[in-house]
Amino acid sequence: MYVYKKLKQANMDSPLVKAAMCCCQCLLCCVERCMKFINKNAYIQTAVFGYSFCKAAREAFFLILRNAARMFAMGVVSELAIIFCKMFVVLGIGISGFFACQLLYGDYIFSPLGIAIFISIIAWFIADMFLGVFGIAITTIMQCFVADEEMYPQGSYYVPDELDSFLKQIESKQ
């Protein structure tokens, strides 16, 4: 952005410069997302196994790469679940806030709808923070499960018998 502002100040605002700066911004956005992904998974590996950050990043990358389909499916399902949970929380808080304002302060306020929308916006941010932690927990549990499965292919001490039998049933059907 600094370079783009300097080029704009120098009246070098051609379509070619705009296209090049747009490509640079897109590339930097992709790099930033990759770094966030690597950081999150490296921190999980560091917390679980106690590796140094660089080794944890490498281990997490290859663990996810070896189990890409499972991790992708889990990621999609968990993101959908988190979005639905956010919507449920926001709608529940917004509707209950609307009726509470209408019931308790209906004579004193002009529009309970405006207050309910404001309450819903605050509820969205709070739900986003709490469910962000929940998303990290889901990712951590999945990485622990996959790592446990790779370390103990004959059956782990840590996997409950019910889950182990359920997974064997699913594998036999495939």
C-alpha positions in Angstrom: 0.0 0.0 0.0 2.9 2.3 0.7 4.3 1.8 -2.8 0.9 2.2 -4.3 0.4 5.5 -2.5 3.8 6.8 -3.6 3.1 5.9 -7.2 -0.3 7.6 -7.0 1.3 10.7 -5.6 3.8 10.7 -8.5 0.8 10.6 -10.9 1.8 7.1 -12.1 -1.8 5.9 -11.8 -2.0 3.9 -15.0 -4.1 0.8 -15.5 -1.0 -1.3 -15.7 0.2 -0.1 -12.3 -3.3 -0.7 -10.8 -3.3 -4.2 -12.2 0.2 -4.9 -10.9 -0.7 -3.6 -7.4 -3.9 -5.6 -7.4 -1.9 -8.8 -8.2 0.5 -7.9 -5.4 -2.3 -7.4 -2.9 -3.8 -10.7 -3.9 -0.5 -12.5 -3.6 0.1 -11.0 -0.1 -3.4 -11.9 1.0 -2.7 -15.6 -0.1 0.6 -15.6 1.7 -1.0 -14.2 4.9 -3.7 -16.9 4.9 -1.1 -19.6 4.4 1.0 -18.2 7.3 -2.1 -18.1 9.5 -2.9 -21.7 8.6 0.7 -22.8 9.3 0.9 -20.9 12.5 -2.4 -22.3 13.9 -1.4 -25.9 13.1 2.2 -25.4 14.3 0.9 -24.1 17.6 -1.3 -27.1 18.0 1.6 -29.5 17.3 3.8 -27.5 19.8 1.1 -27.8 22.4 0.5 -31.5 21.8 4.0 -32.8 21.3 6.3 -30.0 22.6 8.2 -29.5 19.4 10.0 -26.4 18.5 8.0 -24.1 16.2 9.7 -24.9 12.9 9.6 -28.7 13.5 6.0 -28.4 14.6 5.1 -26.5 11.4 6.8 -29.2 9.3 5.1 -32.0 11.3 1.7 -30.4 11.1 2.0 -29.7 7.4 2.9 -33.3 6.6 0.3 -34.7 9.0 -2.4 -32.7 7.2 -0.9 -33.6 3.8 -1.0 -37.3 4.6 -4.6 -37.1 5.7 -5.8 -34.3 3.4 -9.2 -35.7 2.5 -10.1 -36.4 6.2 -8.8 -33.0 7.3 -10.6 -31.2 4.5 -13.9 -33.0 5.2 -13.5 -32.2 8.9 -12.7 -28.6 8.1 -15.8 -28.1 6.0 -18.1 -29.8 8.5 -16.7 -27.9 11.4 -16.9 -24.5 9.6 -20.5 -25.2 8.7 -21.3 -26.1 12.3 -19.6 -23.0 13.6 -21.5 -20.8 11.2 -24.8 -22.4 12.1 -24.0 -22.0 15.8 -23.2 -18.3 15.3 -26.5 -17.8 13.4 -28.4 -19.7 16.1 -26.8 -17.6 18.9 -27.3 -14.3 17.0 -30.9 -15.0 16.1 -31.8 -16.4 19.5 -30.3 -13.3 21.3 -31.8 -10.9 18.7 -35.3 -12.3 19.0 -35.2 -12.6 22.7 -33.8 -9.1 23.0 -36.5 -7.7 20.8 -39.3 -9.3 22.8 -37.7 -8.4 26.1 -37.4 -4.7 25.0 -40.9 -4.7 23.7 -42.3 -6.3 26.9 -40.3 -4.4 29.4 -39.7 -1.0 27.8 -42.3 -0.9 25.0 -43.8 2.4 26.2 -40.4 4.1 26.7 -38.5 3.3 23.5 -39.3 4.2 19.9 -38.1 1.1 18.2 -37.2 -2.2 19.9 -36.0 -3.4 16.5 -33.0 -1.1 16.5 -32.0 -2.2 19.9 -32.4 -5.8 19.0 -30.2 -5.3 15.9 -27.5 -3.6 18.1 -27.7 -6.5 20.6 -27.4 -9.0 17.7 -24.3 -7.3 16.4 -22.7 -7.5 19.8 -23.8 -11.1 20.1 -22.2 -11.9 16.7 -18.8 -10.6 17.9 -19.0 -12.5 21.2 -20.1 -15.7 19.5 -17.3 -15.3 17.0 -14.7 -15.1 19.7 -16.1 -18.1 21.7 -16.6 -20.2 18.6 -13.2 -19.4 17.3 -11.8 -21.1 20.4 -14.2 -24.0 19.7 -12.8 -24.2 16.1 -9.3 -24.5 17.4 -10.4 -27.2 19.8 -12.0 -29.1 16.9 -8.8 -28.9 14.9 -6.7 -29.9 17.8 -8.8 -33.0 18.5 -8.7 -34.0 14.9 -4.9 -33.6 14.7 -4.6 -35.6 17.9 -6.8 -38.3 16.6 -5.0 -38.6 13.3 -1.6 -38.5 15.0 -2.7 -41.2 17.5 -3.9 -43.3 14.6 -0.6 -43.0 12.8 1.5 -43.7 15.9 -0.6 -46.8 17.0 -2.0 -48.4 13.8 -2.9 -51.6 15.7 -5.2 -49.7 18.0 -4.6 -47.0 20.5 -4.8 -47.0 24.3 -6.4 -43.6 24.1 -9.2 -44.3 21.7 -12.4 -45.5 23.4 -13.7 -49.0 22.4 -17.0 -47.6 21.1 -15.2 -45.1 18.8 -12.7 -47.8 17.7 -15.5 -50.2 16.8 -17.4 -47.5 15.0 -14.4 -46.5 12.9 -13.7 -50.2 12.0 -17.3 -50.5 10.9 -17.0 -47.5 8.6 -13.7 -48.8 7.2 -15.2 -52.2 6.4 -18.1 -50.6 4.5 -15.6 -48.7 2.2 
